[in-house]
Amino acid sequence: MKKIFVYSILLFVIYPISNNLFAQTEKGTWLLGGSANFSNEFTNDDFRMNIAPNLGYFVINDLSIGAEVPFSLSRTDNVGSSTLSSSSLGIVPSVRYYLNLTEKIKILLNAFGGLRFSRFRSEGTPSFSSNRTFIQLGGRSGLAFFLNRHVALETTLNYLHFREAGSRDSFPENLISLNIGLQIHFAKGNKE
């Protein structure tokens, strides 16, 4: 009985939304989704998590503009007698372009840049806390696999460069990662 109730609720929530969904990367389509990656290094008890929800709008066929809101957490235990942790939140404008390979597979090219606000903290000896702002630039490319006309699973290779804002002494960081993301393509009105 409980399963029937849950499925009924899902049907009443998802069906009206799905009626307003249409084709993948056409002008006027909205894009809502995100990507994530996680890592855990057991030798240092090092944990990292990155989540980046995004929203975009296709201004012409295959080209969307939008923004990402990246959020990350990390924690490293057993660094001497300290535990290091950090968190960050950003606002990052983004441009995406899709190239058709087949009806269900598209190449994704994405460029982005913006600000990230970070907090660093050390618990133990020595103990400290600091807040910093970083400039972030990057890009990703990969494949978008359309599971249907509205939902795409994306696998991308990402490059990220960031440097502390206003500091000439900070060393830039360059990161490469493999991400998996999910995107939903929708618009007002039904155009199928």
Helices and strands as residue ranges (DSSP letters): H 2-19, E 30-41, E 46-60, E 63-68, E 71-79, E 81-100, E 105-125, E 128-146, E 151-164, E 173-186
